[in-house]
Amino acid sequence: MKAHDGMYIGGAWRPAAGADTIAVVNPADEQVIAHVPAGTAEDVDAAVRAARAAFPGWAATPPAERAALIGALRDVLAARKDEIAETVTAELGSPLPLSQMVHAGVPVLVAGSYAELAATYAFEERHGNSTVFLEPVGVVGAITPWNYPLHQVVAKVAPALAAGCTVVLKPAEDTPLTAQLFAEATEEAGLPAGVFNLVTGLGPVAGQALAEHEDVDLVSFTGSTAVGRQIGATAGGAVKRVALELGGKSANVILPSADLAKAVNVGIANVMSNSGQTCSAWTRMLVDAERYEEAVALAAAAVAKYVPGERVGPLVNAKQQARVRGYIEKGVAEGARLVAGGPDAPLPTGYYVSPTVFADVTPEMTISQEEIFGPVVSILKYEDEADALRIANGTVYGLAGAVWAADESEAVAFARRMDTGQVDINGGRFNPLAPFGGYKQSGVGRELGEHGLAEYLQTKSLQF
């Protein structure tokens, strides 16, 4: 795979400060496909200084001009979608059809939404004898994960640019090639030098340096709750803005009136997509006692269609594979009933895990409480609607979820009582304009749409 041997800083590719590199491994065959620089605090400092120097000019650029450049970036991403999909497949292991439709396709939609929003958003409003101005926060440090390597970049960078902020991106070390393609796209789209900057590197080195840098005004991080706590503590000490999109343990609540077959099949598909490596995946399926065994049988039949190496890709690396297999072993040890899959590796090569379904899962079990981040579904039984709500809300997370019922109003009424940031009703479609983010330990702030743009703005009022 094509890889740059430098950092993208100040509108140009420049040599890294150090000589260390990171091997990029294809998780499907465990082969090294490229090397990228392992950035240091010196690289981060250079990128932040470039972003700071570019900030006054970019902040002063009229919103319509910023919108046009974001639109140009969208067009470049659309034109390079095949290359992007192939790169994501190579470094993440995602099956190519998923890479084409989701990993390459969704970022184009999101970038397009911010091109439109930047042109129409009310950055100035009159209230009584005051004029309220919504102004860019400043320099943004964006730290993104590997599971959706382009979508997460665009979901942070596009609204930051629309707001008038400049950005330093530190992508996940497992998927840096997609981020390098994005840097090329910003250059091809004509973004001014220093408005977007890229530093590849390890989280504890480059990521920490970016989060701690005194000239970064806002840190936007997507990743584990544990790392999010560290970044939040660092930012709090510096009185610095943060946006944190963290873990999830989302409930898929199937009410008694629902179409059970449809709810189970869509629920299984939701978790198996991206090999279960989705923070908002509906990993807990809640079914009423009367139809419980029917749901278990449907789930076992549905998951059998997801063959590793065909419809389900590998996990991102060996560490993640071992982690997920460990959770499956823990589920068995704690008394859950294994109805599909299991801890054994399904293929001799690649970081694959068998798509797995557990029944007889109780709310206190580890697999019902902790984020697994793999193709594992736990089916829980509830006695009545109050019990279902108790189970659905009974974790430290609150990122997403689903509710199914024959009557849409019944599902909406239940969803309104769930402690979670986003709920799909009867399989509601993805909406790039809807805010995405969590309650409780699933994070702080929102991404996408107007709410995502607001994260990168600060408020000033003038009275006259």
C-alpha positions as CSV (number, residue, x, y, z in Angstrom):
1,M,0.0,0.0,0.0
2,K,1.1,3.6,-0.6
3,A,2.3,5.4,2.5
4,H,3.9,8.7,3.2
5,D,7.1,8.7,5.2
6,G,6.5,12.1,6.7
7,M,3.9,14.3,8.4
8,Y,1.4,16.6,6.7
9,I,2.1,20.0,8.4
10,G,1.6,23.5,7.2
11,G,0.3,22.4,3.8
12,A,3.3,20.1,2.9
13,W,4.6,16.6,3.7
14,R,7.7,17.1,5.9
15,P,10.1,14.6,7.5
16,A,9.3,13.3,10.9
17,A,11.4,14.5,13.8
18,G,12.4,10.9,14.8
19,A,13.4,7.8,12.9
20,D,10.9,5.3,14.5
21,T,8.1,3.9,12.4
22,I,4.9,2.0,12.9
23,A,4.2,-1.2,10.9
24,V,0.7,-1.3,9.4
25,V,-0.6,-4.9,9.3
26,N,-3.4,-6.3,7.2
27,P,-5.5,-8.2,9.9
28,A,-6.9,-10.6,7.3
29,D,-3.5,-12.2,6.5
30,E,-1.3,-10.8,9.2
31,Q,1.2,-9.3,6.7
32,V,2.9,-5.9,7.0
33,I,1.6,-3.7,4.2
34,A,3.3,-0.4,5.0
35,H,5.2,1.7,7.6
36,V,4.4,5.2,8.7
37,P,6.3,7.6,11.0
38,A,5.9,7.3,14.8
39,G,5.3,10.9,15.6
40,T,6.9,12.6,18.7
41,A,6.0,15.6,20.8
42,E,8.2,17.6,18.5
43,D,6.1,16.7,15.5
44,V,2.9,17.5,17.4
45,D,4.3,20.9,18.4
46,A,5.2,21.7,14.8
47,A,1.7,20.8,13.7
48,V,0.0,22.8,16.5
49,R,2.1,25.8,15.6
50,A,1.1,25.5,12.0
51,A,-2.5,25.3,13.0
52,R,-2.2,28.3,15.3
53,A,-0.6,30.4,12.6
54,A,-3.4,29.5,10.1
55,F,-6.2,30.1,12.5
56,P,-6.7,33.9,12.2
57,G,-7.0,33.7,8.4
58,W,-9.3,30.7,8.4
59,A,-11.5,32.1,11.2
60,A,-11.9,35.3,9.2
61,T,-12.8,33.4,6.0
62,P,-16.5,34.0,5.2
63,P,-18.7,30.9,6.0
64,A,-19.7,30.7,2.3
65,E,-16.0,30.3,1.3
66,R,-15.4,27.7,4.0
67,A,-18.5,25.9,2.8
68,A,-17.2,25.8,-0.8
69,L,-13.9,24.3,0.3
70,I,-15.6,21.7,2.4
71,G,-17.8,20.9,-0.6
72,A,-14.6,20.5,-2.7
73,L,-13.3,18.1,-0.1
74,R,-16.5,16.1,-0.3
75,D,-16.1,15.9,-4.1
76,V,-12.5,14.7,-3.8
77,L,-13.5,12.0,-1.3
78,A,-16.3,10.9,-3.6
79,A,-13.9,10.7,-6.6
80,R,-11.4,8.6,-4.6
81,K,-14.0,6.3,-3.0
82,D,-12.6,3.2,-4.6
83,E,-9.1,3.9,-3.4
84,I,-10.4,4.7,0.0
85,A,-12.4,1.5,0.2
86,E,-9.4,-0.6,-0.8
87,T,-7.2,1.1,1.7
88,V,-9.7,0.6,4.6
89,T,-10.1,-3.1,3.6
90,A,-6.3,-3.5,3.6
91,E,-5.6,-1.9,7.0
92,L,-8.9,-2.7,8.9
93,G,-9.9,-6.0,7.2
94,S,-13.4,-4.8,6.5
95,P,-15.0,-6.8,3.6
96,L,-14.8,-4.7,0.5
97,P,-18.6,-4.2,0.0
98,L,-18.8,-2.8,3.5
99,S,-15.8,-0.6,2.9
100,Q,-17.4,0.8,-0.3
101,M,-20.8,1.4,1.2
102,V,-20.0,2.5,4.7
103,H,-16.3,3.4,5.2
104,A,-16.0,5.3,1.9
105,G,-19.7,6.3,1.4
106,V,-20.8,7.7,4.7
107,P,-18.0,10.3,5.0
108,V,-19.0,11.8,1.7
109,L,-22.6,12.3,3.1
110,V,-21.2,13.8,6.3
111,A,-18.8,16.1,4.5
112,G,-21.6,17.2,2.2
113,S,-23.9,17.9,5.2
114,Y,-21.3,20.3,6.7
115,A,-20.7,22.0,3.3
116,E,-24.4,22.8,3.3
117,L,-24.6,23.7,7.0
118,A,-21.6,26.1,6.9
119,A,-23.4,28.1,4.2
120,T,-26.7,28.4,6.0
121,Y,-25.8,28.3,9.8
122,A,-26.7,31.4,11.8
123,F,-23.3,32.4,13.2
124,E,-24.8,35.8,14.3
125,E,-28.2,36.4,16.0
126,R,-29.9,39.4,17.5
127,H,-31.6,39.0,21.0
128,G,-33.1,42.2,22.3
129,N,-30.3,44.8,22.6
130,S,-27.6,42.1,22.2
131,T,-26.0,40.6,19.1
132,V,-24.7,37.1,19.8
133,F,-21.8,35.8,17.8
134,L,-20.9,32.1,17.5
135,E,-17.1,32.1,17.0
136,P,-14.6,29.2,16.4
137,V,-13.0,27.7,19.5
138,G,-9.5,27.8,18.0
139,V,-7.1,25.0,17.4
140,V,-8.6,21.5,17.6
141,G,-6.7,18.4,18.5
142,A,-8.6,15.5,16.9
143,I,-7.8,11.9,18.1
144,T,-9.6,9.2,16.1
145,P,-10.1,5.5,16.4
146,W,-9.4,2.6,14.0
147,N,-12.9,1.1,13.7
148,Y,-14.3,3.7,11.3
149,P,-11.0,5.3,10.1
150,L,-12.4,7.9,7.7
151,H,-15.9,8.5,9.1
152,Q,-14.5,9.4,12.5
153,V,-12.0,11.8,10.9
154,V,-14.7,13.5,8.8
155,A,-17.1,13.7,11.7
156,K,-14.5,15.8,13.6
157,V,-12.7,17.7,10.9
158,A,-15.6,18.8,8.7
159,P,-17.6,20.6,11.5
160,A,-14.4,22.0,12.9
161,L,-13.6,23.5,9.5
162,A,-17.2,24.7,9.1
163,A,-16.9,26.5,12.4
164,G,-13.7,28.2,11.4
165,C,-11.3,26.1,13.5
166,T,-8.0,24.7,12.4
167,V,-7.1,21.1,13.1
168,V,-4.3,18.7,14.1
169,L,-5.3,15.1,13.5
170,K,-3.7,12.1,15.3
171,P,-5.3,9.0,13.8
172,A,-5.2,5.5,15.3
173,E,-1.9,3.7,14.7
174,D,-3.7,0.7,13.2
175,T,-5.3,2.6,10.4
176,P,-3.0,5.6,9.4
177,L,-3.1,5.0,5.7
178,T,-6.7,6.2,5.4
179,A,-5.8,9.3,7.3
180,Q,-3.0,10.0,4.9
181,L,-5.4,9.7,2.0
182,F,-7.6,12.3,3.8
183,A,-4.7,14.6,4.1
184,E,-4.1,14.3,0.4
185,A,-7.8,15.1,-0.2
186,T,-7.6,18.3,1.8
187,E,-4.6,19.4,-0.3
188,E,-6.4,18.5,-3.5
189,A,-9.5,20.4,-2.4
190,G,-7.5,23.5,-1.9
191,L,-7.6,24.0,1.9
192,P,-5.2,26.8,2.9
193,A,-1.8,25.6,4.4
194,G,-2.0,24.9,8.1
195,V,-5.8,24.6,8.3
196,F,-5.5,20.8,8.5
197,N,-2.4,19.0,9.8
198,L,-1.7,15.3,10.3
199,V,0.7,13.6,12.8
200,T,0.8,9.8,12.8
201,G,2.0,8.1,15.9
202,L,1.2,6.1,19.1
203,G,-1.5,7.2,21.5
204,P,0.7,7.4,24.6
205,V,3.2,9.6,22.7
206,A,1.7,11.7,20.0
207,G,-1.9,11.5,21.3
208,Q,-0.9,12.5,24.8
209,A,1.3,15.3,23.5
210,L,-1.6,16.6,21.5
211,A,-4.1,16.4,24.4
212,E,-1.6,18.2,26.7
213,H,-0.4,20.9,24.3
214,E,-1.0,24.3,25.8
215,D,-2.0,25.8,22.4
216,V,-4.7,23.3,21.7
217,D,-8.1,24.8,22.6
218,L,-10.3,21.8,22.2
219,V,-9.6,18.0,22.2
220,S,-12.1,15.8,20.3
221,F,-11.5,12.2,21.1
222,T,-13.2,9.0,20.1
223,G,-12.1,5.7,21.8
224,S,-12.3,3.8,25.0
225,T,-13.8,5.2,28.2
226,A,-10.6,4.6,30.1
227,V,-8.5,6.8,27.8
228,G,-11.4,9.3,27.6
229,R,-11.2,9.7,31.4
230,Q,-7.5,10.5,31.1
231,I,-8.0,13.1,28.4
232,G,-10.9,14.6,30.4
233,A,-8.7,14.9,33.5
234,T,-5.9,16.5,31.5
235,A,-8.3,19.0,29.8
236,G,-9.9,19.8,33.1
237,G,-6.6,20.7,34.6
238,A,-5.9,23.1,31.8
239,V,-9.6,24.4,31.7
240,K,-9.7,23.2,28.1
241,R,-12.8,22.1,26.1
242,V,-13.3,18.4,25.3
243,A,-15.7,16.3,23.2
244,L,-15.6,12.6,24.1
245,E,-17.3,9.8,22.2
246,L,-16.6,6.7,24.3
247,G,-17.9,3.2,24.8
248,G,-21.3,1.6,24.6
249,K,-23.3,-1.4,25.6
250,S,-26.5,-0.7,23.7
251,A,-29.8,-2.5,24.3
252,N,-31.9,-3.8,21.5
253,V,-35.3,-4.0,23.2
254,I,-37.9,-6.2,21.4
255,L,-41.3,-5.4,22.9
256,P,-44.0,-8.2,22.9
257,S,-45.9,-6.7,20.0
258,A,-42.9,-6.5,17.7
259,D,-42.2,-8.5,14.6
260,L,-39.8,-10.8,16.3
261,A,-38.2,-12.3,13.2
262,K,-37.4,-8.9,11.7
263,A,-36.1,-7.5,15.0
264,V,-33.8,-10.4,15.7
265,N,-32.4,-10.5,12.1
266,V,-31.8,-6.8,12.0
267,G,-30.3,-6.9,15.5
268,I,-27.8,-9.7,14.5
269,A,-26.9,-7.8,11.4
270,N,-26.3,-4.6,13.4
271,V,-23.7,-6.4,15.6
272,M,-22.0,-8.4,12.9
273,S,-21.4,-5.3,10.8
274,N,-17.8,-4.2,11.0
275,S,-17.1,-7.4,12.9
276,G,-18.8,-6.0,16.0
277,Q,-16.2,-3.2,16.2
278,T,-18.9,-0.5,16.6
279,C,-19.3,1.5,19.8
280,S,-23.1,1.8,19.2
281,A,-23.7,-1.8,18.3
282,W,-26.8,-3.4,19.9
283,T,-24.9,-6.0,21.7
284,R,-27.7,-6.8,24.3
285,M,-30.9,-8.2,22.8
286,L,-33.8,-8.0,25.3
287,V,-36.7,-10.3,24.7
288,D,-39.9,-11.1,26.7
289,A,-40.0,-14.4,28.5
290,E,-42.8,-15.8,26.5
291,R,-41.0,-15.5,23.2
292,Y,-37.4,-16.0,24.5
293,E,-36.6,-19.4,23.1
294,E,-38.0,-18.5,19.7
295,A,-35.8,-15.5,19.6
296,V,-32.7,-17.6,20.6
297,A,-33.4,-20.0,17.7
298,L,-33.9,-17.1,15.3
299,A,-30.6,-15.5,16.4
300,A,-28.7,-18.8,16.0
301,A,-30.1,-19.2,12.5
302,A,-29.3,-15.6,11.6
303,V,-25.8,-15.6,12.8
304,A,-24.9,-18.7,10.8
305,K,-25.1,-16.6,7.6
306,Y,-22.1,-14.5,8.8
307,V,-19.1,-16.6,7.7
308,P,-15.7,-15.4,8.8
309,G,-13.6,-14.3,5.8
310,E,-16.7,-13.7,3.7
311,R,-19.4,-11.6,5.4
312,V,-17.5,-11.0,8.6
313,G,-13.9,-9.6,8.5
314,P,-11.2,-10.0,11.1
315,L,-10.7,-7.9,14.2
316,V,-8.2,-5.2,13.9
317,N,-5.2,-6.8,15.6
318,A,-4.0,-9.8,17.6
319,K,-4.6,-7.9,20.9
320,Q,-8.2,-7.2,20.1
321,Q,-8.7,-10.8,18.9
322,A,-7.4,-12.2,22.2
323,R,-9.5,-9.7,24.2
324,V,-12.7,-10.7,22.5
325,R,-12.0,-14.4,22.8
326,G,-11.3,-13.8,26.5
327,Y,-14.8,-12.3,26.9
328,I,-16.4,-15.3,25.2
329,E,-14.5,-17.6,27.5
330,K,-15.7,-15.5,30.5
331,G,-19.3,-15.7,29.3
332,V,-19.1,-19.5,29.3
333,A,-17.4,-19.6,32.7
334,E,-20.1,-17.4,34.2
335,G,-22.9,-19.7,33.0
336,A,-24.2,-18.2,29.8
337,R,-25.5,-20.7,27.2
338,L,-23.4,-20.7,24.0
339,V,-25.8,-21.2,21.1
340,A,-23.5,-20.1,18.3
341,G,-19.8,-19.5,17.8
342,G,-17.3,-19.8,20.7
343,P,-13.8,-18.9,21.7
344,D,-11.9,-21.0,19.1
345,A,-10.4,-19.1,16.2
346,P,-12.4,-20.0,13.0
347,L,-9.5,-19.6,10.6
348,P,-5.8,-20.4,10.9
349,T,-4.7,-17.0,9.6
350,G,-6.0,-13.6,10.3
351,Y,-7.4,-12.1,13.5
352,Y,-10.8,-13.6,13.1
353,V,-13.3,-14.4,15.9
354,S,-16.4,-16.7,15.4
355,P,-19.7,-14.8,15.3
356,T,-21.1,-15.7,18.7
357,V,-24.5,-15.7,20.4
358,F,-25.1,-16.2,24.1
359,A,-28.5,-17.1,25.7
360,D,-29.4,-17.2,29.4
361,V,-27.4,-14.1,30.0
362,T,-28.2,-12.2,33.2
363,P,-27.7,-8.5,33.7
364,E,-24.9,-8.8,36.1
365,M,-22.7,-11.0,33.9
366,T,-19.5,-9.5,32.6
367,I,-20.6,-10.0,28.9
368,S,-23.8,-8.0,29.8
369,Q,-21.9,-5.1,31.4
370,E,-18.6,-4.5,29.6
371,E,-18.0,-3.5,26.0
372,I,-16.6,-6.4,24.1
373,F,-16.1,-4.8,20.7
374,G,-16.4,-7.9,18.7
375,P,-19.1,-10.1,17.0
376,V,-20.8,-11.2,20.2
377,V,-24.5,-10.9,21.0
378,S,-26.0,-11.5,24.5
379,I,-29.7,-12.3,24.7
380,L,-31.4,-11.4,27.9
381,K,-34.9,-12.2,29.2
382,Y,-37.3,-9.7,30.7
383,E,-40.6,-10.3,32.5
384,D,-42.4,-7.1,31.8
385,E,-41.8,-3.6,30.4
386,A,-40.5,-2.2,33.7
387,D,-38.1,-5.0,33.9
388,A,-36.9,-4.4,30.3
389,L,-36.3,-0.7,31.1
390,R,-34.4,-1.6,34.2
391,I,-32.1,-4.0,32.2
392,A,-31.7,-1.6,29.3
393,N,-30.6,1.2,31.6
394,G,-28.6,-1.0,33.9
395,T,-25.0,-0.3,32.6
396,V,-22.6,2.6,33.0
397,Y,-23.0,3.3,29.3
398,G,-25.7,5.1,27.3
399,L,-24.6,5.6,23.7
400,A,-27.3,4.1,21.5
401,G,-30.0,1.5,21.3
402,A,-33.1,0.2,19.5
403,V,-36.8,-0.4,20.3
404,W,-39.2,-2.6,18.3
405,A,-43.0,-2.6,18.6
406,A,-46.0,-3.0,16.3
407,D,-47.2,0.5,17.3
408,E,-44.6,3.1,16.7
409,S,-45.9,5.3,19.5
410,E,-45.4,2.4,21.9
411,A,-41.7,2.1,20.9
412,V,-41.2,5.9,21.1
413,A,-42.7,6.0,24.6
414,F,-40.2,3.3,25.7
415,A,-37.3,4.9,24.0
416,R,-38.0,8.2,25.7
417,R,-37.3,6.5,29.0
418,M,-34.0,5.0,28.0
419,D,-30.8,6.6,29.3
420,T,-29.0,6.8,26.0
421,G,-28.1,9.3,23.4
422,Q,-29.6,7.8,20.2
423,V,-32.3,5.2,19.7
424,D,-33.5,3.6,16.4
425,I,-37.2,2.9,16.3
426,N,-38.2,-0.3,14.3
427,G,-34.9,-0.2,12.4
428,G,-34.8,3.6,11.7
429,R,-32.2,4.5,9.0
430,F,-28.9,6.3,9.7
431,N,-29.3,10.1,9.5
432,P,-26.1,12.1,9.1
433,L,-27.9,15.2,10.5
434,A,-29.0,13.6,13.7
435,P,-26.7,14.2,16.8
436,F,-24.7,11.2,17.9
437,G,-23.2,10.9,21.4
438,G,-23.8,9.4,24.8
439,Y,-25.2,9.7,28.3
440,K,-23.2,8.6,31.4
441,Q,-19.8,7.1,30.7
442,S,-20.4,7.0,26.9
443,G,-19.1,10.5,26.6
444,V,-19.5,14.3,26.5
445,G,-20.8,16.3,23.6
446,R,-22.3,15.3,20.2
447,E,-21.2,14.7,16.7
448,L,-23.0,15.2,13.3
449,G,-25.4,17.9,12.2
450,E,-25.9,21.2,13.9
451,H,-25.2,19.8,17.4
452,G,-21.8,18.5,16.1
453,L,-21.0,22.0,14.7
454,A,-21.9,23.6,18.0
455,E,-19.1,21.6,19.8
456,Y,-16.5,23.8,17.9
457,L,-18.1,27.2,18.6
458,Q,-17.9,29.5,21.5
459,T,-20.4,32.3,22.3
460,K,-19.8,36.1,22.5
461,S,-22.5,38.7,23.1
462,L,-22.4,42.4,22.5
463,Q,-24.9,44.7,24.1
464,F,-25.8,48.0,22.3
